[in-house]
Amino acid sequence: MTPLAVADPGGLVQSVDWVAIAPPLIAALAGLVVLVADLFLKGSQKKALSWLAIGGLTLALASLLPLALGDPRSTFCVSGAGCSYVVDHFTLAFQLLALGGALIAALLSVHTVAEDRLPGGEFWFLLLSSAAGAALLPASRDLATLVVALEVASLPAFALVALRRDGRGAEAALKFFLSSVTATAVMLLGVSFVYAATGTLHLSAIADALTTAPAQLRHLAEAGAVLTLVGFAFKTAAVPFHFWVPDTYVGAPVPVAGYLSVVGKAAGLAGLALVTTVAFRPYGHTWGLVLAVLAAVTMTAGNVAALRQRAAAPNSAVRLLAWSSVSQAGYLLVPLAAAGYADSGRPVGATVAYALVYGVVNLGAFAAVAATGHSRLDDYQGLFARNRWTALALAFFLLCLAGLPPGVVGLFGKVVVFRAAVDAGLGWLAVVMAANVVVALYYYLAWTAKLFAPAEDAVRTRIPGPLTATLGLTAGVAAVLSVAPQLVLQVVSGSLF
């Protein structure tokens, strides 16, 4: 399709490439369709809303195919400044993660919405809106669009958490909301500092302006860069911006917790990669060191907190996955830290590869928790005797997260991240990561061992169809990636930008 171009007297050219913007646009339009359809459907007819949402996300995923087969594209361009929306390999990888994660979360939610009697129209509209923001963010190439996309991804997520009809949902949503608003306010202050120092919001233009900024504005620009990173660090659940994670995941419906752990984290990670490696490239050694310290502290804090979880405590299963998510965020930050010391974008490819692997297996783990309905780790004692396929799938996901065979793709992902740190000269960070990987083995293997322990009650349980299908889908994808890890790891072979 030929982009639509409109010229104004000032010489500025605004172009719209509808094929390029199709993925987030389709998700947003599907949300509007669901919202309008909810007004006319009554009673049992509202079940159709879930399939409308799933169909919209499937269509949005399909719209990535022509973009993947073609050359990089850009739209919403201003002559002399740059383009606000760019579709390249980086964009496509994160849009695949965002929309694919949202689709899996939607499949998980079909049973949850019906069983917990959640308002279907509102739930699916909020999920699709958040997914549209998450798909828009990796394509954004100016700070204004990045901030808008981040808030479009975040604001519906607050309401998704609050839809749970008990006190825990309201409390979790409030903690999530207050933490996010604070981080956003700090980020906006940083954006204003950067704009004052550079006179532009386009990421590539900011990088050029920072290299020639007057000495008296340099400190303002540096302060703005640090403050801008806060909002994205919050979304990735990096320490010390992680306190909302365990309570929010426990208070939210399980599919929503899985969605936040993957799609929400992907949105923050994409934004963090863009502002550091593109906009703040001249300050690479500074933010590289900051991210390296954040990565080390984040993976350590997450693993220590996960080790302290008691198997008999209420909601210990989801809480363990929450702290595991924090520790995994630390691993994801390692290649970004390495990018500050590299001359190319290859370390960013390691982050993307690991994020894709993590997204599949972590959503699979949440799918297993949703399928069993067990909240305590002790409830998983002897699960193999009651439901062998669910137990085998959960064990496979946990081994992937731990980086142990047969979860080969998890092992390869950790090796790629480890290599990025070594190649960048961050040997100390590689040592910290290796130590944390060993520590994490304890709680992953302890949970896995429970699945195959003798059971007092070996009565077989039946899992609803949608949950079984979702569990099979995630397990199948993880198994294929373990057999052919090059399907994901090939993104490390070159620069994504």
Secondary structure, 3 states (H helix, E strand, C coil): CCCEEEECCCCCEEEECCCCCHHHHHHHHHHHHHHHHHHHCCHHHHHHHHHHHHHHHHHHHHCHHHHHHCCCEEEEEECCCEEEEEECHHHHHHHHHHHHHHHHHHHHHHHHHHHCCCCHHHHHHHHHHHHHHHHHHHHECEHHHHHHHHHHHHHHHHHHHHCCCCHHHHHHHHHHHHHHHHHHHHHHHHHHHHHHHHCCCEHHHHHHHHHCCCHHHHHHHHHHHHHHHHHHHHHCCCCCCCCCHHHHHHHCCHHHHHHHHHHHHHHHHHHHHHHHHHHCHHHHHHHHHHHHHHHHHHHHHHHHHHHCCCCCCCCHHHHHHHHHHHHHHHHHHHHHHHHCCCCCCHHHHHHHHHHHHHHHHHHHHHHHHHHHCCCCHHHHCCHHHHCHHHHHHHHHHHHHHHCCCCCHHHHHHHHHHHHHHHHCCCHHHHHHHHHHHHHHHHHHHHHHHHHCCCCCCCCCCCCCHHHHHHHHHHHHHHHHHHHCCHHHHHHHCCCCC
